[in-house]
Amino acid sequence: MRSSPRFHRWLHNHKTFGPILDNWHQNRAVTAKVKKRGAIWIVFSFTLSIWVVPHFWLKIMLVVMLVVLLSWFIRLPVTEYLADSKENH
């Protein structure tokens, strides 16, 4: 946000990222849908990385990083939007 106000404005006005970022800034929470998708993508990307990396010690480090990241991500608070409510807009 400080490094590029233009990029910050673009992200917050984006149809996909904007509501997620606004929800995070207002409530420090994500929706259940965002949490589920995020967890799936985290597991997918780490699984791919673990499969591609040739060294065993790197695979172990990636598994540890996966566990730490997922444990943090899963503990994020969940909030839901109310349909057609002023709080959502």
MMTF fields as JSON, N, C-alpha, C and O atoms, coordinates in Angstrom:
{
  "mmtfVersion": "1.0.0",
  "mmtfProducer": "UNKNOWN",
  "numBonds": 355,
  "numAtoms": 356,
  "numGroups": 89,
  "numChains": 1,
  "numModels": 1,
  "chainsPerModel": [1],
  "groupsPerChain": [89],
  "chainIdList": ["A"],
  "bondAtomList": [4, 2, 8, 6, 12, 10, 16, 14, 20, 18, 24, 22, 28, 26, 32, 30, 36, 34, 40, 38, 44, 42, 48, 46, 52, 50, 56, 54, 60, 58, 64, 62, 68, 66, 72, 70, 76, 74, 80, 78, 84, 82, 88, 86, 92, 90, 96, 94, 100, 98, 104, 102, 108, 106, 112, 110, 116, 114, 120, 118, 124, 122, 128, 126, 132, 130, 136, 134, 140, 138, 144, 142, 148, 146, 152, 150, 156, 154, 160, 158, 164, 162, 168, 166, 172, 170, 176, 174, 180, 178, 184, 182, 188, 186, 192, 190, 196, 194, 200, 198, 204, 202, 208, 206, 212, 210, 216, 214, 220, 218, 224, 222, 228, 226, 232, 230, 236, 234, 240, 238, 244, 242, 248, 246, 252, 250, 256, 254, 260, 258, 264, 262, 268, 266, 272, 270, 276, 274, 280, 278, 284, 282, 288, 286, 292, 290, 296, 294, 300, 298, 304, 302, 308, 306, 312, 310, 316, 314, 320, 318, 324, 322, 328, 326, 332, 330, 336, 334, 340, 338, 344, 342, 348, 346, 352, 350],
  "bondOrderList": [1, 1, 1, 1, 1, 1, 1, 1, 1, 1, 1, 1, 1, 1, 1, 1, 1, 1, 1, 1, 1, 1, 1, 1, 1, 1, 1, 1, 1, 1, 1, 1, 1, 1, 1, 1, 1, 1, 1, 1, 1, 1, 1, 1, 1, 1, 1, 1, 1, 1, 1, 1, 1, 1, 1, 1, 1, 1, 1, 1, 1, 1, 1, 1, 1, 1, 1, 1, 1, 1, 1, 1, 1, 1, 1, 1, 1, 1, 1, 1, 1, 1, 1, 1, 1, 1, 1, 1],
  "groupList": [{"groupName": "MET", "atomNameList": ["N", "CA", "C", "O"], "elementList": ["N", "C", "C", "O"], "formalChargeList": [0, 0, 0, 0], "bondAtomList": [1, 0, 2, 1, 3, 2], "bondOrderList": [1, 1, 2], "singleLetterCode": "M", "chemCompType": "L-PEPTIDE LINKING"}, {"groupName": "ARG", "atomNameList": ["N", "CA", "C", "O"], "elementList": ["N", "C", "C", "O"], "formalChargeList": [0, 0, 0, 0], "bondAtomList": [1, 0, 2, 1, 3, 2], "bondOrderList": [1, 1, 2], "singleLetterCode": "R", "chemCompType": "L-PEPTIDE LINKING"}, {"groupName": "SER", "atomNameList": ["N", "CA", "C", "O"], "elementList": ["N", "C", "C", "O"], "formalChargeList": [0, 0, 0, 0], "bondAtomList": [1, 0, 2, 1, 3, 2], "bondOrderList": [1, 1, 2], "singleLetterCode": "S", "chemCompType": "L-PEPTIDE LINKING"}, {"groupName": "PRO", "atomNameList": ["N", "CA", "C", "O"], "elementList": ["N", "C", "C", "O"], "formalChargeList": [0, 0, 0, 0], "bondAtomList": [1, 0, 2, 1, 3, 2], "bondOrderList": [1, 1, 2], "singleLetterCode": "P", "chemCompType": "L-PEPTIDE LINKING"}, {"groupName": "PHE", "atomNameList": ["N", "CA", "C", "O"], "elementList": ["N", "C", "C", "O"], "formalChargeList": [0, 0, 0, 0], "bondAtomList": [1, 0, 2, 1, 3, 2], "bondOrderList": [1, 1, 2], "singleLetterCode": "F", "chemCompType": "L-PEPTIDE LINKING"}, {"groupName": "HIS", "atomNameList": ["N", "CA", "C", "O"], "elementList": ["N", "C", "C", "O"], "formalChargeList": [0, 0, 0, 0], "bondAtomList": [1, 0, 2, 1, 3, 2], "bondOrderList": [1, 1, 2], "singleLetterCode": "H", "chemCompType": "L-PEPTIDE LINKING"}, {"groupName": "TRP", "atomNameList": ["N", "CA", "C", "O"], "elementList": ["N", "C", "C", "O"], "formalChargeList": [0, 0, 0, 0], "bondAtomList": [1, 0, 2, 1, 3, 2], "bondOrderList": [1, 1, 2], "singleLetterCode": "W", "chemCompType": "L-PEPTIDE LINKING"}, {"groupName": "LEU", "atomNameList": ["N", "CA", "C", "O"], "elementList": ["N", "C", "C", "O"], "formalChargeList": [0, 0, 0, 0], "bondAtomList": [1, 0, 2, 1, 3, 2], "bondOrderList": [1, 1, 2], "singleLetterCode": "L", "chemCompType": "L-PEPTIDE LINKING"}, {"groupName": "ASN", "atomNameList": ["N", "CA", "C", "O"], "elementList": ["N", "C", "C", "O"], "formalChargeList": [0, 0, 0, 0], "bondAtomList": [1, 0, 2, 1, 3, 2], "bondOrderList": [1, 1, 2], "singleLetterCode": "N", "chemCompType": "L-PEPTIDE LINKING"}, {"groupName": "LYS", "atomNameList": ["N", "CA", "C", "O"], "elementList": ["N", "C", "C", "O"], "formalChargeList": [0, 0, 0, 0], "bondAtomList": [1, 0, 2, 1, 3, 2], "bondOrderList": [1, 1, 2], "singleLetterCode": "K", "chemCompType": "L-PEPTIDE LINKING"}, {"groupName": "THR", "atomNameList": ["N", "CA", "C", "O"], "elementList": ["N", "C", "C", "O"], "formalChargeList": [0, 0, 0, 0], "bondAtomList": [1, 0, 2, 1, 3, 2], "bondOrderList": [1, 1, 2], "singleLetterCode": "T", "chemCompType": "L-PEPTIDE LINKING"}, {"groupName": "GLY", "atomNameList": ["N", "CA", "C", "O"], "elementList": ["N", "C", "C", "O"], "formalChargeList": [0, 0, 0, 0], "bondAtomList": [1, 0, 2, 1, 3, 2], "bondOrderList": [1, 1, 2], "singleLetterCode": "G", "chemCompType": "PEPTIDE LINKING"}, {"groupName": "ILE", "atomNameList": ["N", "CA", "C", "O"], "elementList": ["N", "C", "C", "O"], "formalChargeList": [0, 0, 0, 0], "bondAtomList": [1, 0, 2, 1, 3, 2], "bondOrderList": [1, 1, 2], "singleLetterCode": "I", "chemCompType": "L-PEPTIDE LINKING"}, {"groupName": "ASP", "atomNameList": ["N", "CA", "C", "O"], "elementList": ["N", "C", "C", "O"], "formalChargeList": [0, 0, 0, 0], "bondAtomList": [1, 0, 2, 1, 3, 2], "bondOrderList": [1, 1, 2], "singleLetterCode": "D", "chemCompType": "L-PEPTIDE LINKING"}, {"groupName": "GLN", "atomNameList": ["N", "CA", "C", "O"], "elementList": ["N", "C", "C", "O"], "formalChargeList": [0, 0, 0, 0], "bondAtomList": [1, 0, 2, 1, 3, 2], "bondOrderList": [1, 1, 2], "singleLetterCode": "Q", "chemCompType": "L-PEPTIDE LINKING"}, {"groupName": "ALA", "atomNameList": ["N", "CA", "C", "O"], "elementList": ["N", "C", "C", "O"], "formalChargeList": [0, 0, 0, 0], "bondAtomList": [1, 0, 2, 1, 3, 2], "bondOrderList": [1, 1, 2], "singleLetterCode": "A", "chemCompType": "L-PEPTIDE LINKING"}, {"groupName": "VAL", "atomNameList": ["N", "CA", "C", "O"], "elementList": ["N", "C", "C", "O"], "formalChargeList": [0, 0, 0, 0], "bondAtomList": [1, 0, 2, 1, 3, 2], "bondOrderList": [1, 1, 2], "singleLetterCode": "V", "chemCompType": "L-PEPTIDE LINKING"}, {"groupName": "GLU", "atomNameList": ["N", "CA", "C", "O"], "elementList": ["N", "C", "C", "O"], "formalChargeList": [0, 0, 0, 0], "bondAtomList": [1, 0, 2, 1, 3, 2], "bondOrderList": [1, 1, 2], "singleLetterCode": "E", "chemCompType": "L-PEPTIDE LINKING"}, {"groupName": "TYR", "atomNameList": ["N", "CA", "C", "O"], "elementList": ["N", "C", "C", "O"], "formalChargeList": [0, 0, 0, 0], "bondAtomList": [1, 0, 2, 1, 3, 2], "bondOrderList": [1, 1, 2], "singleLetterCode": "Y", "chemCompType": "L-PEPTIDE LINKING"}],
  "groupTypeList": [0, 1, 2, 2, 3, 1, 4, 5, 1, 6, 7, 5, 8, 5, 9, 10, 4, 11, 3, 12, 7, 13, 8, 6, 5, 14, 8, 1, 15, 16, 10, 15, 9, 16, 9, 9, 1, 11, 15, 12, 6, 12, 16, 4, 2, 4, 10, 7, 2, 12, 6, 16, 16, 3, 5, 4, 6, 7, 9, 12, 0, 7, 16, 16, 0, 7, 16, 16, 7, 7, 2, 6, 4, 12, 1, 7, 3, 16, 10, 17, 18, 7, 15, 13, 2, 9, 17, 8, 5],
  "groupIdList": [1, 2, 3, 4, 5, 6, 7, 8, 9, 10, 11, 12, 13, 14, 15, 16, 17, 18, 19, 20, 21, 22, 23, 24, 25, 26, 27, 28, 29, 30, 31, 32, 33, 34, 35, 36, 37, 38, 39, 40, 41, 42, 43, 44, 45, 46, 47, 48, 49, 50, 51, 52, 53, 54, 55, 56, 57, 58, 59, 60, 61, 62, 63, 64, 65, 66, 67, 68, 69, 70, 71, 72, 73, 74, 75, 76, 77, 78, 79, 80, 81, 82, 83, 84, 85, 86, 87, 88, 89],
  "secStructList": [7, 7, 1, 7, 2, 2, 2, 2, 2, 2, 2, 2, 2, 1, 6, 6, 2, 2, 2, 2, 2, 2, 2, 2, 2, 2, 2, 1, 7, 5, 7, 2, 2, 2, 2, 2, 2, 2, 2, 2, 2, 2, 2, 2, 2, 2, 2, 2, 2, 2, 2, 2, 7, 7, 7, 2, 2, 2, 2, 2, 2, 2, 2, 2, 2, 2, 2, 2, 2, 2, 2, 2, 2, 2, 6, 1, 7, 5, 7, 7, 7, 7, 6, 6, 7, 4, 4, 4, 7],
  "xCoordList": [0.823, 0.0, 0.878, 0.586, 1.925, 2.799, 3.701, 4.041, 4.08, 5.01, 4.317, 4.935, 3.048, 2.351, 0.868, 0.073, 0.5, -0.925, -1.792, -2.951, -1.226, -1.965, -2.3, -3.427, -1.321, -1.542, -2.52, -3.376, -2.397, -3.301, -4.741, -5.658, -4.933, -6.258, -6.807, -7.982, -5.95, -6.37, -6.819, -7.856, -6.041, -6.397, -7.725, -8.568, -7.913, -9.145, -10.361, -11.488, -10.169, -11.284, -11.504, -12.442, -10.652, -10.765, -11.999, -12.293, -12.724, -13.969, -13.744, -14.621, -12.591, -12.314, -11.563, -11.96, -10.481, -9.617, -10.152, -9.885, -10.898, -11.393, -12.211, -11.882, -13.274, -14.069, -13.271, -13.486, -12.359, -11.539, -10.652, -10.558, -10.009, -9.132, -9.919, -9.491, -11.061, -11.885, -12.349, -12.33, -12.764, -13.186, -12.031, -12.227, -10.836, -9.672, -9.347, -9.069, -9.379, -9.045, -10.098, -9.755, -11.347, -12.416, -12.556, -12.74, -12.473, -12.795, -11.635, -11.744, -10.514, -9.395, -9.887, -9.513, -10.746, -11.324, -11.524, -11.477, -11.75, -12.025, -13.325, -13.797, -13.899, -15.109, -14.706, -13.551, -15.667, -15.397, -14.961, -14.118, -15.53, -15.177, -13.715, -12.997, -13.283, -11.89, -10.954, -9.885, -11.362, -10.532, -10.365, -9.266, -11.455, -11.397, -10.515, -9.647, -10.741, -9.932, -8.463, -7.579, -8.21, -6.833, -6.121, -4.973, -6.793, -6.193, -5.901, -4.855, -6.833, -6.615, -5.407, -4.57, -5.308, -4.183, -2.857, -1.826, -2.872, -1.637, -1.153, 0.022, -2.049, -1.681, -1.228, -0.229, -1.953, -1.586, -0.197, 0.62, 0.067, 1.355, 2.513, 3.578, 2.321, 3.387, 3.601, 4.738, 2.526, 2.656, 3.445, 4.323, 3.137, 3.873, 5.347, 6.229, 5.604, 6.991, 7.745, 8.899, 7.097, 7.732, 8.038, 9.084, 7.149, 7.346, 8.497, 9.228, 8.668, 9.674, 11.072, 12.064, 11.156, 12.457, 13.247, 12.709, 14.513, 15.291, 15.9, 16.163, 16.128, 16.83, 15.85, 14.85, 16.172, 15.299, 15.172, 14.075, 16.272, 16.209, 15.337, 14.715, 15.282, 14.386, 12.927, 12.048, 12.677, 11.322, 10.845, 9.696, 11.721, 11.383, 11.09, 10.126, 11.922, 11.696, 10.36, 9.647, 10.023, 8.754, 7.57, 6.554, 7.683, 6.615, 6.43, 5.3, 7.53, 7.454, 6.798, 5.931, 7.214, 6.623, 5.131, 4.336, 4.758, 3.351, 2.534, 1.462, 3.034, 2.322, 2.17, 1.097, 3.236, 3.185, 2.194, 1.361, 2.285, 1.401, -0.06, -0.935, -0.326, -1.707, -2.267, -3.438, -1.446, -1.942, -2.292, -3.253, -1.533, -1.87, -3.12, -4.027, -3.166, -4.264, -5.597, -6.618, -5.595, -6.83, -7.371, -8.573, -6.512, -6.944, -7.496, -7.961, -7.452, -8.012, -9.509, -10.198, -10.013, -11.454, -12.255, -11.79, -13.458, -14.34, -15.503, -16.089, -15.822, -16.986, -17.764, -17.187, -19.052, -19.885, -20.591, -20.934, -20.798, -21.548, -23.041, -23.498, -23.784, -25.232, -25.731, -25.347, -26.567, -27.018, -27.746, -28.592, -27.399, -28.029, -28.022, -28.971, -26.998, -26.863, -25.91, -24.97, -26.128, -25.255, -23.831, -22.886, -23.667, -22.328, -21.473, -20.246, -22.089, -21.355, -20.881, -20.06, -21.355, -21.037, -20.18, -19.829],
  "yCoordList": [-1.171, 0.0, 1.249, 2.213, 1.236, 2.408, 2.507, 3.603, 1.359, 1.385, 1.74, 2.347, 1.375, 1.663, 1.917, 0.978, 3.166, 3.479, 3.032, 2.66, 3.073, 2.663, 1.161, 0.761, 0.348, -1.091, -1.385, -2.26, -0.666, -0.822, -0.519, -1.268, 0.555, 0.935, -0.131, -0.49, -0.637, -1.664, -2.93, -3.504, -3.366, -4.578, -4.411, -5.308, -3.262, -3.054, -2.84, -3.033, -2.452, -2.295, -3.537, -3.579, -4.536, -5.773, -6.55, -6.601, -7.159, -7.853, -9.093, -9.458, -9.746, -10.939, -10.607, -11.029, -9.855, -9.583, -8.488, -8.503, -7.547, -6.403, -6.798, -6.375, -7.601, -7.991, -8.789, -8.641, -9.625, -10.41, -9.476, -9.621, -8.527, -7.583, -6.664, -6.403, -6.176, -5.315, -6.057, -5.508, -7.307, -8.126, -8.332, -8.287, -8.557, -8.754, -7.482, -7.543, -6.333, -5.073, -4.674, -4.085, -4.976, -4.599, -5.577, -5.156, -6.867, -7.891, -8.778, -9.539, -8.691, -9.617, -11.057, -11.901, -11.323, -12.647, -12.901, -11.978, -14.169, -14.571, -15.357, -15.814, -15.513, -16.328, -17.798, -18.131, -18.659, -20.106, -20.535, -21.42, -19.913, -20.237, -19.888, -20.672, -18.719, -18.295, -19.218, -19.585, -19.583, -20.466, -21.835, -22.39, -22.375, -23.693, -23.646, -24.499, -22.642, -22.515, -22.286, -22.865, -21.451, -21.173, -22.418, -22.669, -23.197, -24.421, -25.412, -26.062, -25.52, -26.435, -25.995, -26.823, -24.703, -24.208, -24.308, -24.578, -24.093, -24.236, -25.683, -25.933, -26.629, -28.047, -28.442, -29.145, -27.996, -28.322, -27.797, -28.53, -26.536, -25.948, -26.58, -26.809, -26.863, -27.505, -28.946, -29.414, -29.647, -31.018, -31.041, -31.885, -30.123, -30.023, -29.706, -30.293, -28.784, -28.426, -29.598, -29.85, -30.304, -31.463, -32.537, -33.183, -32.725, -33.724, -33.344, -34.219, -32.043, -31.573, -31.468, -31.705, -31.122, -30.894, -32.197, -33.222, -32.168, -33.412, -33.846, -35.034, -32.93, -33.26, -33.583, -32.894, -34.647, -35.1, -34.06, -33.854, -33.393, -32.411, -31.213, -30.602, -30.871, -29.801, -30.238, -29.439, -31.507, -32.037, -31.967, -31.612, -32.304, -32.236, -30.793, -30.53, -29.859, -28.448, -27.962, -27.203, -28.389, -27.997, -28.572, -27.896, -29.792, -30.391, -29.606, -29.336, -29.241, -28.446, -27.093, -26.646, -26.447, -25.161, -25.306, -24.436, -26.394, -26.654, -26.77, -26.176, -27.526, -27.714, -26.376, -26.072, -25.586, -24.292, -23.356, -22.734, -23.258, -22.366, -22.798, -21.964, -24.08, -24.558, -24.373, -24.029, -24.597, -24.418, -22.955, -22.676, -22.021, -20.603, -20.277, -19.608, -20.747, -20.408, -20.959, -20.276, -22.176, -22.802, -22.106, -22.154, -21.474, -20.78, -19.379, -18.723, -18.915, -17.598, -17.594, -18.578, -16.499, -16.425, -16.431, -15.959, -16.971, -17.051, -16.093, -16.024, -15.362, -14.485, -14.729, -15.121, -14.505, -14.719, -13.419, -12.618, -13.231, -12.082, -12.355, -13.487, -11.308, -11.409, -10.893, -9.802, -11.647, -11.279, -9.944, -9.692, -9.094, -7.789, -6.924, -6.181, -7.018, -6.224, -5.074, -5.213, -3.955, -2.798, -3.079, -2.485, -3.971, -4.291, -4.928, -4.895, -5.505, -6.198, -5.272, -5.676, -4.073, -3.185, -2.034, -1.2],
  "zCoordList": [0.0, 0.0, 0.0, -0.708, 0.772, 0.829, -0.401, -0.846, -0.937, -2.065, -3.375, -4.25, -3.526, -4.777, -4.514, -4.482, -4.329, -4.132, -5.317, -5.138, -6.513, -7.701, -7.643, -7.934, -7.268, -7.142, -6.011, -6.141, -4.917, -3.777, -4.194, -3.856, -4.911, -5.395, -6.348, -6.271, -7.249, -8.199, -7.467, -7.8, -6.47, -5.718, -4.996, -5.022, -4.35, -3.587, -4.479, -4.024, -5.716, -6.649, -7.517, -8.313, -7.367, -8.148, -7.682, -6.487, -8.643, -8.281, -7.421, -6.638, -7.547, -6.756, -5.479, -4.392, -5.605, -4.455, -3.541, -2.34, -4.09, -3.32, -2.097, -0.989, -2.259, -1.089, -0.052, 1.151, -0.521, 0.405, 1.231, 2.449, 0.569, 1.271, 2.197, 3.321, 1.736, 2.585, 3.83, 4.932, 3.65, 4.782, 5.753, 6.967, 5.231, 6.091, 6.868, 8.065, 6.199, 6.865, 7.898, 8.923, 7.652, 8.581, 9.737, 10.879, 9.463, 10.476, 10.878, 11.839, 10.152, 10.367, 10.292, 11.106, 9.282, 9.098, 7.614, 6.801, 7.268, 5.888, 5.866, 6.906, 4.692, 4.587, 4.533, 4.267, 4.787, 4.747, 3.351, 3.208, 2.325, 0.944, 0.654, 0.034, 1.102, 0.913, 1.691, 1.205, 2.89, 3.712, 3.062, 3.043, 2.531, 1.89, 0.645, 0.461, -0.213, -1.425, -1.091, -1.722, -0.11, 0.288, 0.783, 0.414, 1.614, 2.14, 1.016, 1.003, 0.078, -1.058, -1.877, -2.236, -2.175, -2.984, -2.248, -2.864, -0.937, -0.157, -0.228, -0.5, 0.015, -0.019, -1.426, -1.579, -2.45, -3.823, -4.185, -4.743, -3.869, -4.252, -3.488, -4.062, -2.21, -1.451, -1.906, -1.965, -2.225, -2.723, -4.022, -4.205, -4.917, -6.169, -5.917, -6.543, -5.006, -4.686, -4.07, -4.414, -3.169, -2.529, -3.572, -3.508, -4.513, -5.56, -6.49, -6.954, -6.768, -7.724, -7.115, -7.803, -5.855, -5.209, -5.132, -4.713, -5.532, -5.589, -4.254, -4.067, -3.333, -2.089, -0.962, -0.758, -0.244, 0.839, 1.939, 2.457, 2.313, 3.399, 3.011, 3.88, 1.731, 1.284, 1.367, 1.691, 1.072, 1.184, 2.637, 2.9, 3.566, 4.993, 5.399, 6.117, 4.937, 5.263, 4.69, 5.346, 3.481, 2.886, 3.656, 3.816, 4.129, 4.935, 6.228, 6.635, 6.874, 8.115, 7.824, 8.574, 6.735, 6.365, 6.058, 6.412, 5.405, 5.11, 6.39, 6.504, 7.341, 8.608, 9.343, 9.863, 9.384, 10.071, 9.379, 10.038, 8.063, 7.314, 7.43, 7.661, 7.273, 7.381, 8.786, 8.945, 9.798, 11.161, 11.427, 12.144, 10.864, 10.997, 10.191, 10.686, 8.958, 8.059, 8.553, 8.475, 9.056, 9.524, 10.779, 11.042, 11.534, 12.753, 12.496, 13.428, 11.257, 10.953, 11.255, 10.984, 11.811, 12.073, 10.773, 9.736, 10.854, 9.688, 9.894, 10.974, 8.843, 8.849, 7.575, 6.56, 7.613, 6.426, 6.075, 6.945, 4.771, 4.291, 4.44, 4.283, 4.744, 4.759, 3.42, 2.998, 2.756, 1.407, 1.428, 2.285, 0.468, 0.283, 1.548, 1.799, 2.307, 3.515, 3.265, 2.482, 3.905, 3.714, 4.177, 3.659, 5.14, 5.629, 4.541, 4.631, 3.52, 2.47, 1.377, 0.553, 1.338, 0.216, 0.622, -0.214]
}
